[in-house]
Amino acid sequence: MSKPNQGMAIWTQSDDAVFRVAIAGDFLPAETVSPASGKTWESEAEIVSRYFEDVDTSLVNLECPVNVGLNPPRAKLGLGATFAGSAESLDYLVALKAEVASVANNHVYDYADPGVGSTVHCLAKRNINAIGYGRSLAESPSIHVRKTPSNFSIGFWAAARGLPELSTIKSIGIEPATLKRGQQAVVALESAGCSIKIALLHTGLEHTNYPDPDDVRLMDELAAEGFDVVAACHSHRTSGYRLIRRSNGKMAFCFYGLGSLTSCIAYSPLEREGLVLVVHANSSGTICAVDLRPVFLSPTGWATVPEPHQAKTILDRVQSISTEISGGSYAERFYADTSKNFFSRQWRDVKVAFKHGGLTGIAQKFSRIRGRHLRRFLHKLWGPVSGSSLPSSPVQKQL
Protein backbone atom coordinates (compact mmCIF):
# COMPACT_ATOMS: atom_id res chain seq x y z
CA MET A 1 0.00 0.00 0.00
CA SER A 2 1.37 3.43 -0.88
CA LYS A 3 2.37 5.82 1.88
CA PRO A 4 0.21 8.91 2.52
CA ASN A 5 1.84 12.00 1.05
CA GLN A 6 2.64 15.22 2.95
CA GLY A 7 4.23 13.21 5.76
CA MET A 8 7.75 13.34 7.15
CA ALA A 9 9.98 10.31 7.68
CA ILE A 10 11.74 10.70 11.00
CA TRP A 11 13.88 7.57 10.77
CA THR A 12 14.07 4.70 8.31
CA GLN A 13 16.12 1.52 8.62
CA SER A 14 14.20 -0.57 6.08
CA ASP A 15 10.86 -0.70 4.26
CA ASP A 16 9.91 -4.26 5.25
CA ALA A 17 7.21 -3.33 7.77
CA VAL A 18 4.54 -5.94 8.51
CA PHE A 19 2.71 -4.07 11.29
CA ARG A 20 2.07 -0.37 11.90
CA VAL A 21 0.90 1.51 14.99
CA ALA A 22 -0.53 5.04 14.84
CA ILE A 23 -0.29 7.26 17.92
CA ALA A 24 -2.37 10.44 18.05
CA GLY A 25 -2.84 13.20 20.60
CA ASP A 26 -5.98 14.65 22.11
CA PHE A 27 -9.42 13.48 21.02
CA LEU A 28 -11.84 15.89 22.72
CA PRO A 29 -15.34 15.24 21.27
CA ALA A 30 -17.28 17.97 23.06
CA GLU A 31 -19.14 21.23 22.39
CA THR A 32 -18.46 22.34 18.76
CA VAL A 33 -17.38 18.86 17.66
CA SER A 34 -20.57 17.22 16.48
CA PRO A 35 -21.43 15.42 13.22
CA ALA A 36 -23.00 17.57 10.54
CA SER A 37 -26.59 16.93 9.56
CA GLY A 38 -26.95 13.54 7.91
CA LYS A 39 -23.50 12.39 9.01
CA THR A 40 -22.23 10.15 11.80
CA TRP A 41 -19.07 10.12 13.88
CA GLU A 42 -17.82 7.28 11.72
CA SER A 43 -18.43 9.16 8.48
CA GLU A 44 -16.77 12.30 9.85
CA ALA A 45 -13.64 10.21 10.39
CA GLU A 46 -13.40 9.64 6.63
CA ILE A 47 -11.89 13.12 6.30
CA VAL A 48 -8.65 11.93 7.83
CA SER A 49 -8.97 8.15 7.46
CA ARG A 50 -6.44 7.84 4.63
CA TYR A 51 -3.73 8.53 7.21
CA PHE A 52 -4.78 5.26 8.82
CA GLU A 53 -5.27 3.06 5.76
CA ASP A 54 -1.87 1.37 6.16
CA VAL A 55 -2.15 1.24 9.97
CA ASP A 56 -3.05 -1.92 11.88
CA THR A 57 -3.91 -0.41 15.26
CA SER A 58 -4.05 3.02 16.90
CA LEU A 59 -3.50 4.58 20.30
CA VAL A 60 -5.29 7.88 21.09
CA ASN A 61 -5.72 10.08 24.17
CA LEU A 62 -9.44 10.34 24.99
CA GLU A 63 -9.46 13.77 26.63
CA CYS A 64 -12.91 13.72 28.24
CA PRO A 65 -15.48 11.33 29.74
CA VAL A 66 -18.36 10.08 27.62
CA ASN A 67 -21.96 9.12 28.30
CA VAL A 68 -22.10 10.95 31.64
CA GLY A 69 -25.91 11.14 31.60
CA LEU A 70 -27.42 13.22 34.40
CA ASN A 71 -24.34 13.03 36.60
CA PRO A 72 -23.37 16.54 37.74
CA PRO A 73 -19.96 17.96 36.82
CA ARG A 74 -17.36 18.05 39.53
CA ALA A 75 -16.56 21.47 41.03
CA LYS A 76 -13.03 22.47 40.09
CA LEU A 77 -10.69 24.35 42.38
CA GLY A 78 -9.17 26.29 39.50
CA LEU A 79 -9.80 27.58 36.03
CA GLY A 80 -10.60 25.26 33.19
CA ALA A 81 -13.74 24.11 31.44
CA THR A 82 -15.63 20.87 32.04
CA PHE A 83 -16.12 18.58 29.06
CA ALA A 84 -18.08 15.45 28.18
CA GLY A 85 -18.84 13.63 24.95
CA SER A 86 -21.44 11.18 23.71
CA ALA A 87 -20.91 7.43 23.65
CA GLU A 88 -21.35 7.59 19.87
CA SER A 89 -18.24 9.78 19.60
CA LEU A 90 -16.15 6.67 20.18
CA ASP A 91 -17.26 5.40 16.76
CA TYR A 92 -14.84 7.99 15.39
CA LEU A 93 -11.97 6.17 17.11
CA VAL A 94 -13.20 2.79 15.88
CA ALA A 95 -13.11 4.14 12.31
CA LEU A 96 -9.47 5.11 12.83
CA LYS A 97 -8.59 1.62 14.10
CA ALA A 98 -8.12 2.66 17.72
CA GLU A 99 -7.80 -0.41 19.90
CA VAL A 100 -6.22 1.42 22.83
CA ALA A 101 -7.22 4.72 24.45
CA SER A 102 -5.44 6.58 27.20
CA VAL A 103 -7.72 8.08 29.83
CA ALA A 104 -4.79 9.48 31.83
CA ASN A 105 -5.58 13.17 31.51
CA ASN A 106 -6.94 16.22 33.33
CA HIS A 107 -10.54 15.96 32.05
CA VAL A 108 -11.45 12.30 32.53
CA TYR A 109 -12.57 13.10 36.11
CA ASP A 110 -14.70 16.09 35.07
CA TYR A 111 -17.76 14.07 36.12
CA ALA A 112 -16.02 12.31 38.99
CA ASP A 113 -15.94 8.52 39.38
CA PRO A 114 -19.28 7.86 37.60
CA GLY A 115 -17.96 9.63 34.50
CA VAL A 116 -14.75 7.62 34.46
CA GLY A 117 -16.65 4.37 34.96
CA SER A 118 -19.06 5.15 32.14
CA THR A 119 -16.18 6.04 29.83
CA VAL A 120 -14.28 2.82 30.47
CA HIS A 121 -17.52 0.84 29.99
CA CYS A 122 -18.30 2.53 26.66
CA LEU A 123 -14.76 1.96 25.42
CA ALA A 124 -14.95 -1.74 26.31
CA LYS A 125 -18.24 -2.11 24.38
CA ARG A 126 -16.33 -1.01 21.27
CA ASN A 127 -13.36 -3.28 22.01
CA ILE A 128 -11.16 -0.30 22.84
CA ASN A 129 -8.88 -0.96 25.79
CA ALA A 130 -8.65 1.87 28.33
CA ILE A 131 -5.21 2.37 29.84
CA GLY A 132 -3.77 4.86 32.31
CA TYR A 133 -6.38 4.35 35.03
CA GLY A 134 -7.71 1.89 37.59
CA ARG A 135 -4.66 0.73 39.56
CA SER A 136 -3.22 1.79 42.91
CA LEU A 137 0.54 2.11 43.30
CA ALA A 138 0.45 -1.13 45.26
CA GLU A 139 -0.54 -2.87 42.02
CA SER A 140 1.29 -3.28 38.73
CA PRO A 141 0.83 -0.45 36.20
CA SER A 142 -2.11 -0.27 33.80
CA ILE A 143 -0.84 -1.65 30.47
CA HIS A 144 -2.13 -3.24 27.29
CA VAL A 145 -0.42 -5.88 25.17
CA ARG A 146 -1.25 -6.29 21.48
CA LYS A 147 -0.10 -9.51 19.85
CA THR A 148 0.48 -9.19 16.11
CA PRO A 149 -0.13 -11.76 13.33
CA SER A 150 3.66 -12.09 13.05
CA ASN A 151 3.71 -13.46 16.61
CA PHE A 152 5.46 -10.56 18.32
CA SER A 153 3.79 -8.24 20.83
CA ILE A 154 3.60 -4.48 21.23
CA GLY A 155 3.00 -3.03 24.69
CA PHE A 156 1.32 0.23 25.72
CA TRP A 157 1.47 2.31 28.91
CA ALA A 158 -0.20 5.69 29.56
CA ALA A 159 0.31 8.09 32.45
CA ALA A 160 0.00 11.75 33.47
CA ARG A 161 1.88 14.34 35.51
CA GLY A 162 0.71 16.85 38.07
CA LEU A 163 -2.94 15.83 38.55
CA PRO A 164 -4.78 15.59 41.90
CA GLU A 165 -6.37 12.28 40.82
CA LEU A 166 -3.12 10.36 40.52
CA SER A 167 -3.00 6.90 42.08
CA THR A 168 -1.55 6.40 45.54
CA ILE A 169 -0.56 3.32 47.49
CA LYS A 170 -4.05 3.16 48.99
CA SER A 171 -6.27 4.51 46.23
CA ILE A 172 -6.78 3.87 42.54
CA GLY A 173 -6.65 6.72 40.10
CA ILE A 174 -4.71 7.94 37.10
CA GLU A 175 -1.33 6.37 36.38
CA PRO A 176 1.40 8.78 37.54
CA ALA A 177 4.08 9.57 34.98
CA THR A 178 7.16 9.04 37.11
CA LEU A 179 10.43 7.31 36.40
CA LYS A 180 9.75 4.66 39.04
CA ARG A 181 6.29 3.85 37.69
CA GLY A 182 7.69 3.81 34.16
CA GLN A 183 10.36 1.34 35.22
CA GLN A 184 7.64 -0.89 36.66
CA ALA A 185 5.70 -0.62 33.40
CA VAL A 186 8.79 -1.65 31.40
CA VAL A 187 9.21 -4.72 33.62
CA ALA A 188 5.53 -5.62 33.19
CA LEU A 189 5.68 -5.22 29.41
CA GLU A 190 8.88 -7.20 29.11
CA SER A 191 7.41 -9.94 31.29
CA ALA A 192 4.48 -10.05 28.85
CA GLY A 193 6.91 -10.62 25.98
CA CYS A 194 6.61 -7.21 24.32
CA SER A 195 9.38 -6.52 21.82
CA ILE A 196 8.20 -2.92 21.25
CA LYS A 197 7.13 -0.73 24.18
CA ILE A 198 5.20 2.53 23.73
CA ALA A 199 4.40 5.18 26.35
CA LEU A 200 1.88 8.02 25.92
CA LEU A 201 2.16 10.75 28.56
CA HIS A 202 -0.25 13.54 29.39
CA THR A 203 2.16 16.34 30.13
CA GLY A 204 3.38 19.73 28.99
CA LEU A 205 1.92 23.20 29.42
CA GLU A 206 -0.51 25.27 27.39
CA HIS A 207 0.43 28.50 25.59
CA THR A 208 3.67 27.10 24.18
CA ASN A 209 4.94 24.70 21.52
CA TYR A 210 8.09 24.08 23.53
CA PRO A 211 8.27 21.16 25.98
CA ASP A 212 8.91 21.62 29.68
CA PRO A 213 12.57 20.74 30.41
CA ASP A 214 11.32 18.54 33.28
CA ASP A 215 9.19 16.59 30.81
CA VAL A 216 12.07 16.27 28.37
CA ARG A 217 14.26 14.80 31.10
CA LEU A 218 11.57 12.35 32.20
CA MET A 219 10.73 11.24 28.67
CA ASP A 220 14.39 10.77 27.78
CA GLU A 221 14.89 8.76 30.98
CA LEU A 222 11.90 6.53 30.14
CA ALA A 223 13.40 5.92 26.70
CA ALA A 224 16.72 5.00 28.31
CA GLU A 225 14.90 2.61 30.67
CA GLY A 226 13.43 0.61 27.81
CA PHE A 227 10.51 2.38 26.12
CA ASP A 228 11.07 2.42 22.37
CA VAL A 229 8.64 5.29 21.78
CA VAL A 230 7.65 7.97 24.30
CA ALA A 231 5.06 10.52 23.13
CA ALA A 232 3.26 13.36 24.89
CA CYS A 233 0.10 15.43 24.52
CA HIS A 234 -1.84 17.96 26.61
CA SER A 235 -0.80 21.42 25.43
CA HIS A 236 -3.01 21.16 22.30
CA ARG A 237 0.07 22.14 20.30
CA THR A 238 2.66 20.26 18.32
CA SER A 239 6.25 20.20 19.49
CA GLY A 240 9.53 18.59 18.49
CA TYR A 241 11.19 15.19 18.75
CA ARG A 242 14.49 13.53 19.52
CA LEU A 243 16.20 10.31 18.46
CA ILE A 244 18.07 8.59 21.25
CA ARG A 245 20.63 5.82 20.84
CA ARG A 246 20.51 3.68 23.96
CA SER A 247 23.40 1.88 25.63
CA ASN A 248 22.41 -1.37 23.87
CA GLY A 249 22.75 0.35 20.49
CA LYS A 250 19.02 0.38 19.75
CA MET A 251 17.17 3.54 18.81
CA ALA A 252 14.42 5.13 20.89
CA PHE A 253 12.14 7.99 19.85
CA CYS A 254 10.72 10.83 21.96
CA PHE A 255 7.93 13.08 20.64
CA TYR A 256 7.26 15.96 23.01
CA GLY A 257 3.89 17.15 21.70
CA LEU A 258 1.45 15.53 19.27
CA GLY A 259 -1.17 18.28 19.49
CA SER A 260 -4.78 17.33 18.82
CA LEU A 261 -6.47 14.73 16.65
CA THR A 262 -9.96 16.25 16.91
CA SER A 263 -10.81 18.81 19.55
CA CYS A 264 -13.24 21.57 20.48
CA ILE A 265 -10.36 23.56 21.98
CA ALA A 266 -8.45 26.00 19.77
CA TYR A 267 -7.67 29.21 21.62
CA SER A 268 -4.86 29.92 19.18
CA PRO A 269 -4.31 29.10 15.49
CA LEU A 270 -1.36 26.98 16.66
CA GLU A 271 -3.83 24.74 18.48
CA ARG A 272 -5.33 23.68 15.15
CA GLU A 273 -2.22 21.64 14.36
CA GLY A 274 -1.68 17.99 15.20
CA LEU A 275 0.49 15.01 14.39
CA VAL A 276 -0.21 11.35 13.79
CA LEU A 277 2.90 9.37 14.68
CA VAL A 278 3.24 6.05 12.85
CA VAL A 279 5.62 3.34 14.06
CA HIS A 280 6.53 0.64 11.52
CA ALA A 281 7.63 -2.80 12.74
CA ASN A 282 9.21 -5.64 10.78
CA SER A 283 8.54 -9.36 11.16
CA SER A 284 11.17 -9.74 13.89
CA GLY A 285 9.34 -7.24 16.08
CA THR A 286 11.82 -4.42 15.58
CA ILE A 287 11.03 -0.83 14.67
CA CYS A 288 12.16 -0.30 11.09
CA ALA A 289 10.74 3.18 10.39
CA VAL A 290 8.97 6.10 12.06
CA ASP A 291 7.04 8.90 10.37
CA LEU A 292 4.83 11.88 11.19
CA ARG A 293 1.60 12.80 9.38
CA PRO A 294 0.31 16.35 9.95
CA VAL A 295 -3.29 17.13 10.90
CA PHE A 296 -5.11 20.44 10.60
CA LEU A 297 -8.28 21.09 12.62
CA SER A 298 -11.28 22.64 10.90
CA PRO A 299 -13.09 25.65 12.47
CA THR A 300 -15.40 23.21 14.25
CA GLY A 301 -12.54 21.05 15.46
CA TRP A 302 -12.53 18.09 13.08
CA ALA A 303 -9.23 16.61 11.94
CA THR A 304 -8.48 17.15 8.26
CA VAL A 305 -5.59 16.27 5.99
CA PRO A 306 -4.01 19.69 5.44
CA GLU A 307 -3.32 21.36 2.14
CA PRO A 308 0.32 20.98 1.02
CA HIS A 309 1.32 24.46 2.21
CA GLN A 310 -0.33 23.85 5.60
CA ALA A 311 1.40 20.47 5.92
CA LYS A 312 4.75 22.07 5.16
CA THR A 313 4.18 24.80 7.76
CA ILE A 314 3.31 22.24 10.45
CA LEU A 315 6.26 19.98 9.69
CA ASP A 316 8.70 22.86 9.35
CA ARG A 317 7.67 24.05 12.80
CA VAL A 318 8.18 20.56 14.22
CA GLN A 319 11.63 20.33 12.68
CA SER A 320 12.63 23.81 13.86
CA ILE A 321 11.62 23.04 17.45
CA SER A 322 13.41 19.68 17.26
CA THR A 323 16.62 21.47 16.34
CA GLU A 324 16.20 23.82 19.30
CA ILE A 325 15.57 20.87 21.61
CA SER A 326 18.77 19.24 20.41
CA GLY A 327 20.73 22.43 20.99
CA GLY A 328 19.15 23.25 24.35
CA SER A 329 17.80 26.71 23.46
CA TYR A 330 14.20 25.45 23.72
CA ALA A 331 14.26 25.81 27.54
CA GLU A 332 14.63 29.58 27.42
CA ARG A 333 11.80 29.82 24.90
CA PHE A 334 9.59 27.56 27.02
CA TYR A 335 10.00 29.75 30.10
CA ALA A 336 9.54 32.92 28.07
CA ASP A 337 6.23 31.61 26.69
CA THR A 338 4.85 30.25 29.95
CA SER A 339 5.85 33.23 32.11
CA LYS A 340 3.65 35.60 30.09
CA ASN A 341 0.72 36.75 32.24
CA PHE A 342 1.97 34.31 34.89
CA PHE A 343 0.87 36.35 37.91
CA SER A 344 -2.57 37.22 36.54
CA ARG A 345 -3.30 33.57 35.67
CA GLN A 346 -2.18 32.35 39.10
CA TRP A 347 -4.25 35.03 40.83
CA ARG A 348 -7.36 34.07 38.85
CA ASP A 349 -6.76 30.44 39.82
CA VAL A 350 -6.47 31.33 43.49
CA LYS A 351 -9.75 33.29 43.40
CA VAL A 352 -11.58 30.40 41.73
CA ALA A 353 -10.09 27.94 44.23
CA PHE A 354 -11.28 30.09 47.14
CA LYS A 355 -14.77 30.49 45.62
CA HIS A 356 -15.21 26.74 45.19
CA GLY A 357 -13.32 25.46 48.21
CA GLY A 358 -12.49 28.25 50.63
CA LEU A 359 -9.19 27.98 52.45
CA THR A 360 -9.14 24.26 51.72
CA GLY A 361 -9.35 25.03 48.01
CA ILE A 362 -6.44 27.45 48.24
CA ALA A 363 -4.42 24.87 50.16
CA GLN A 364 -5.10 22.27 47.48
CA LYS A 365 -4.16 24.79 44.79
CA PHE A 366 -0.76 25.45 46.37
CA SER A 367 -0.18 21.77 47.12
CA ARG A 368 -0.09 21.20 43.34
CA ILE A 369 2.68 23.74 42.73
CA ARG A 370 5.65 21.93 41.25
CA GLY A 371 9.20 22.81 40.35
CA ARG A 372 8.13 23.96 36.89
CA HIS A 373 5.85 26.60 38.40
CA LEU A 374 8.65 27.89 40.62
CA ARG A 375 11.00 28.09 37.66
CA ARG A 376 8.38 30.02 35.70
CA PHE A 377 8.08 32.37 38.67
CA LEU A 378 11.86 32.87 38.85
CA HIS A 379 12.00 33.43 35.11
CA LYS A 380 9.39 36.16 35.43
CA LEU A 381 11.43 37.86 38.17
CA TRP A 382 15.01 37.40 36.99
CA GLY A 383 14.94 36.53 33.34
CA PRO A 384 15.79 33.46 31.24
CA VAL A 385 16.36 30.09 32.82
CA SER A 386 18.94 28.24 30.79
CA GLY A 387 18.46 24.59 29.86
CA SER A 388 21.03 21.85 29.66
CA SER A 389 22.41 21.05 26.27
CA LEU A 390 20.77 18.06 24.65
CA PRO A 391 22.97 16.65 21.88
CA SER A 392 22.15 14.47 18.90
CA SER A 393 20.30 16.37 16.18
CA PRO A 394 17.21 14.77 14.69
CA VAL A 395 17.39 13.59 11.11
CA GLN A 396 14.41 13.55 8.80
CA LYS A 397 13.46 13.45 5.12
CA GLN A 398 10.29 14.20 3.21
CA LEU A 399 8.18 11.22 2.16
BELMO-V688894 format. One record per residue. N is the residue number from 0. RES is the residue in one small letter. D_LAST is the distance of its C-alpha to the last C-alpha in whole Angstrom. Layout:
n,res,d_last
N,RES,D_LAST
N,RES,D_LAST
This chain:
n,res,d_last
0,m,14
1,s,11
2,k,8
3,p,8
4,n,6
5,q,7
6,g,6
7,m,5
8,a,6
9,i,10
10,w,11
11,t,11
12,q,14
13,s,14
14,d,12
15,d,16
16,a,16
17,v,19
18,f,19
19,r,16
20,v,18
21,a,17
22,i,18
23,a,19
24,g,22
25,d,25
26,f,26
27,l,29
28,p,31
29,a,34
30,e,35
31,t,33
32,v,31
33,s,33
34,p,32
35,a,33
36,s,36
37,g,36
38,k,32
39,t,32
40,w,30
41,e,28
42,s,27
43,e,26
44,a,23
45,e,22
46,i,21
47,v,18
48,s,18
49,r,15
50,y,13
51,f,16
52,e,16
53,d,15
54,v,16
55,d,20
56,t,21
57,s,21
58,l,23
59,v,23
60,n,26
61,l,29
62,e,30
63,c,34
64,p,36
65,v,37
66,n,40
67,v,42
68,g,45
69,l,48
70,n,47
71,p,48
72,p,45
73,r,46
74,a,47
75,k,45
76,l,46
77,g,44
78,l,42
79,g,39
80,a,39
81,t,39
82,f,37
83,a,37
84,g,35
85,s,37
86,a,36
87,e,35
88,s,32
89,l,31
90,d,30
91,y,27
92,l,26
93,v,27
94,a,25
95,l,22
96,k,23
97,a,24
98,e,27
99,v,27
100,a,28
101,s,29
102,v,32
103,a,32
104,n,32
105,n,35
106,h,36
107,v,36
108,y,40
109,d,40
110,y,43
111,a,44
112,d,44
113,p,45
114,g,42
115,v,40
116,g,42
117,s,41
118,t,37
119,v,37
120,h,39
121,c,37
122,l,34
123,a,36
124,k,37
125,r,33
126,n,33
127,i,31
128,n,32
129,a,32
130,i,32
131,g,33
132,y,37
133,g,40
134,r,41
135,s,43
136,l,43
137,a,45
138,e,43
139,s,40
140,p,37
141,s,35
142,i,32
143,h,31
144,v,30
145,r,28
146,k,28
147,t,26
148,p,27
149,s,26
150,n,29
151,f,27
152,s,27
153,i,25
154,g,27
155,f,27
156,w,29
157,a,29
158,a,31
159,a,32
160,r,34
161,g,37
162,l,38
163,p,42
164,e,41
165,l,40
166,s,42
167,t,45
168,i,47
169,k,49
170,s,47
171,i,44
172,g,41
173,i,37
174,e,36
175,p,36
176,a,33
177,t,35
178,l,35
179,k,37
180,r,36
181,g,33
182,q,35
183,q,37
184,a,33
185,v,32
186,v,35
187,a,35
188,l,32
189,e,33
190,s,36
191,a,34
192,g,32
193,c,29
194,s,27
195,i,24
196,k,25
197,i,23
198,a,25
199,l,25
200,l,27
201,h,29
202,t,29
203,g,29
204,l,30
205,e,30
206,h,30
207,t,28
208,n,24
209,y,25
210,p,26
211,d,29
212,p,30
213,d,32
214,d,29
215,v,27
216,r,30
217,l,30
218,m,27
219,d,26
220,e,30
221,l,29
222,a,26
223,a,28
224,e,31
225,g,28
226,f,26
227,d,22
228,v,21
229,v,22
230,a,21
231,a,23
232,c,24
233,h,27
234,s,27
235,h,25
236,r,23
237,t,19
238,s,20
239,g,18
240,y,17
241,r,19
242,l,18
243,i,22
244,r,23
245,r,26
246,s,29
247,n,29
248,g,26
249,k,23
250,m,20
251,a,21
252,f,18
253,c,20
254,f,19
255,y,21
256,g,21
257,l,19
258,g,21
259,s,22
260,l,21
261,t,24
262,s,27
263,c,30
264,i,30
265,a,28
266,y,31
267,s,28
268,p,26
269,l,23
270,e,24
271,r,23
272,e,19
273,g,18
274,l,15
275,v,14
276,l,14
277,v,13
278,v,14
279,h,14
280,a,18
281,n,19
282,s,22
283,s,24
284,g,23
285,t,21
286,i,18
287,c,15
288,a,12
289,v,11
290,d,9
291,l,10
292,r,10
293,p,12
294,v,16
295,f,18
296,l,22
297,s,24
298,p,28
299,t,29
300,g,27
301,w,24
302,a,21
303,t,19
304,v,15
305,p,15
306,e,15
307,p,13
308,h,15
309,q,16
310,a,12
311,k,12
312,t,15
313,i,15
314,l,12
315,d,14
316,r,17
317,v,15
318,q,14
319,s,18
320,i,20
321,s,18
322,t,19
323,e,23
324,i,23
325,s,23
326,g,25
327,g,28
328,s,28
329,y,27
330,a,30
331,e,32
332,r,30
333,f,30
334,y,34
335,a,34
336,d,32
337,t,34
338,s,37
339,k,37
340,n,40
341,f,41
342,f,44
343,s,44
344,r,42
345,q,44
346,w,47
347,r,46
348,d,45
349,v,48
350,k,50
351,v,48
352,a,49
353,f,53
354,k,53
355,h,51
356,g,53
357,g,55
358,l,56
359,t,54
360,g,51
361,i,51
362,a,51
363,q,48
364,k,46
365,f,47
366,s,47
367,r,43
368,i,43
369,r,41
370,g,40
371,r,37
372,h,39
373,l,42
374,r,39
375,r,38
376,f,42
377,l,43
378,h,40
379,k,42
380,l,45
381,w,44
382,g,41
383,p,37
384,v,37
385,s,35
386,g,32
387,s,32
388,s,30
389,l,27
390,p,25
391,s,22
392,s,19
393,p,16
394,v,13
395,q,9
396,k,6
397,q,4
398,l,0
